[in-house]
Amino acid sequence: MQFADFIVIFMLGVSLSMDALAVSVCKGLAMQKADAKSATIVGTWFGGFQALMPFLGYVLIDLLYNLLAGTSANSIVESIDHWIAFVLLSIIGINMIRESKDTECDVKSASLGFGTMFAMAVATSIDALAVGVSLRLDSKTYTYMFVAIACIGVITFALSFIGVKMGSFLGSKFRQKAQIAGGIVLILIGVKMVIEGLLF
């Protein structure tokens, strides 16, 4: 894997973690005392699910590829896979930018209970499922898929931890800017996939 590929993976991980960071900031604001244990719990939930969802997306599309192997449908999918990846990433990116306009923190509860955290972890990582599909469709990123999954999980854990600890200092303005930046980066990664698909 080349250094440029690592940069793309890193930027992807940061972009995907923006929703989790935004919720973590709100979670930190809701807590009276955002200690290291609370931040670790939030980071583990968000980081774990952010890594799990791309893996599930990868597995689903890999199964589909195996089912279509040797058929004409497979060659059709391979000829437009970079466009599919671009559309998925663009939709996620645009949605992330659109959601950044909400200036209020939706998270009012400081609870770290199973039900609360499970729901939040799924909600903040569902976009990563589509990203896993996009990464599997891209022939270049497919070769280091598991490195990307691990990187996404670790980055999300770290940023979620920081978000909880510093929620009261960062506030909603930072949350908005982070989501906008994350959305733009996802769209640019989609553009990169299209260019590589057309040229190579």
C-alpha positions in Angstrom: 0.0 0.0 0.0 1.4 3.4 -1.0 1.5 6.4 1.2 -1.1 8.2 -0.9 -3.5 5.2 -0.3 -2.9 5.5 3.4 -3.8 9.2 3.3 -7.1 8.4 1.5 -7.9 5.7 4.1 -7.1 8.2 6.9 -9.3 10.9 5.4 -12.1 8.4 4.9 -11.8 7.4 8.5 -11.9 11.0 9.7 -14.8 11.8 7.4 -16.9 8.8 8.5 -16.2 9.6 12.2 -17.7 13.1 12.0 -21.3 12.0 12.8 -19.9 10.0 15.8 -17.8 13.1 16.8 -20.9 15.3 16.6 -22.9 13.0 18.8 -20.0 12.6 21.2 -19.7 16.3 21.7 -23.4 16.5 22.5 -23.1 13.5 24.8 -20.2 15.3 26.6 -22.4 18.4 26.9 -25.2 16.3 28.5 -22.9 14.8 31.1 -22.2 16.5 34.4 -18.8 14.8 34.5 -17.3 13.6 31.3 -14.6 11.3 32.8 -12.2 9.0 30.9 -14.4 5.9 31.6 -17.4 7.5 30.0 -15.4 8.7 27.0 -14.0 5.2 26.6 -17.4 3.6 26.7 -18.7 6.1 24.0 -15.6 5.7 21.9 -15.8 1.9 22.0 -19.4 1.8 21.0 -19.0 4.3 18.1 -15.6 3.0 17.0 -16.7 -0.6 17.1 -19.8 -0.1 15.0 -18.0 2.3 12.6 -15.7 -0.6 11.9 -18.4 -3.3 11.8 -20.7 -1.6 9.3 -18.1 -1.3 6.4 -17.2 -4.9 7.0 -20.9 -5.9 6.7 -21.2 -3.8 3.5 -18.0 -5.5 2.2 -19.3 -9.0 2.9 -22.8 -8.3 1.3 -21.3 -7.1 -1.9 -18.6 -9.8 -2.0 -21.4 -12.4 -1.7 -23.2 -10.7 -4.6 -20.0 -10.7 -6.7 -19.5 -14.4 -6.1 -23.1 -15.1 -7.1 -22.7 -13.1 -10.3 -19.3 -14.5 -11.1 -19.0 -15.5 -14.8 -22.3 -13.9 -15.7 -22.9 -11.0 -18.0 -24.4 -9.1 -15.0 -21.0 -9.2 -13.3 -19.2 -7.6 -16.2 -21.9 -4.8 -16.3 -21.4 -4.1 -12.6 -17.7 -4.1 -12.9 -17.9 -1.5 -15.8 -19.9 0.9 -13.7 -18.8 0.0 -10.1 -16.8 3.3 -9.8 -19.9 5.3 -10.6 -22.0 3.4 -8.0 -19.3 4.1 -5.4 -19.3 7.8 -6.4 -23.1 8.0 -6.1 -23.1 6.3 -2.6 -20.3 8.5 -1.2 -21.9 11.6 -2.7 -25.3 10.9 -1.1 -23.7 10.3 2.2 -21.5 13.4 1.9 -24.4 15.7 0.9 -26.6 14.3 3.7 -23.8 15.0 6.2 -23.6 18.6 5.0 -27.4 19.0 5.1 -27.5 17.6 8.6 -24.9 20.1 9.8 -27.4 22.9 9.4 -29.2 21.6 12.5 -27.6 23.8 15.2 -29.2 22.0 18.2 -27.7 18.9 19.8 -30.2 16.1 19.5 -28.6 14.2 22.3 -30.1 15.3 25.6 -29.4 12.2 27.7 -26.2 11.4 29.5 -27.1 7.7 29.7 -24.5 5.1 28.7 -26.9 2.2 29.0 -26.9 -0.6 26.4 -30.2 0.4 24.7 -29.2 4.1 24.4 -25.7 3.4 23.2 -26.7 0.7 20.8 -29.2 3.0 19.1 -26.7 5.8 18.8 -23.9 3.6 17.6 -26.1 2.2 14.8 -27.5 5.7 13.9 -24.0 7.2 13.6 -22.5 4.3 11.7 -25.2 3.3 9.2 -23.6 5.5 6.5 -20.4 3.3 6.9 -22.4 0.3 5.6 -22.7 2.1 2.2 -19.0 3.1 2.4 -18.1 -0.6 2.8 -20.1 -1.3 -0.3 -18.2 1.5 -2.1 -14.8 0.2 -1.0 -15.6 -3.3 -2.2 -16.7 -2.0 -5.6 -13.4 0.0 -6.0 -10.8 -2.4 -7.3 -7.9 -0.4 -5.7 -9.3 0.0 -2.2 -10.5 -3.6 -2.2 -6.9 -4.8 -1.8 -6.5 -3.1 1.6 -10.1 -3.2 2.8 -9.3 -4.6 6.2 -6.7 -2.0 6.9 -9.4 0.6 6.0 -11.9 -1.0 8.4 -9.4 -1.0 11.3 -8.3 2.6 10.6 -12.0 3.8 10.5 -12.6 2.1 13.9 -9.5 3.4 15.6 -10.0 7.0 14.3 -13.7 7.0 15.3 -12.8 5.7 18.8 -10.2 8.4 19.2 -12.3 11.3 18.0 -15.4 10.1 19.9 -13.3 10.0 23.1 -12.0 13.5 22.5 -15.5 14.7 21.6 -17.0 13.5 24.9 -14.1 14.9 27.0 -14.2 18.3 25.3 -17.9 18.6 24.5 -18.5 21.5 26.8 -15.6 23.5 25.2 -16.2 22.7 21.5 -19.9 23.4 21.3 -22.2 23.2 18.3 -20.1 25.4 15.9 -17.3 22.9 15.9 -19.8 20.1 15.3 -21.2 21.8 12.3 -17.9 22.5 10.7 -16.7 19.0 11.3 -19.8 17.5 9.6 -19.4 19.9 6.6 -15.7 19.0 6.2 -16.5 15.3 6.5 -19.2 15.5 3.8 -16.9 17.3 1.4 -14.1 14.8 1.8 -16.5 11.9 1.2 -17.7 13.5 -2.1 -14.0 14.1 -3.1 -13.1 10.5 -2.4 -16.0 9.5 -4.6 -14.7 11.7 -7.4 -11.3 10.2 -7.0 -12.8 6.7 -7.5 -14.5 7.8 -10.7 -11.4 9.3 -12.1 -9.4 6.2 -11.3 -12.1 4.0 -12.8 -12.2 6.0 -16.0 -8.4 6.2 -16.4 -7.3 2.9 -15.2 
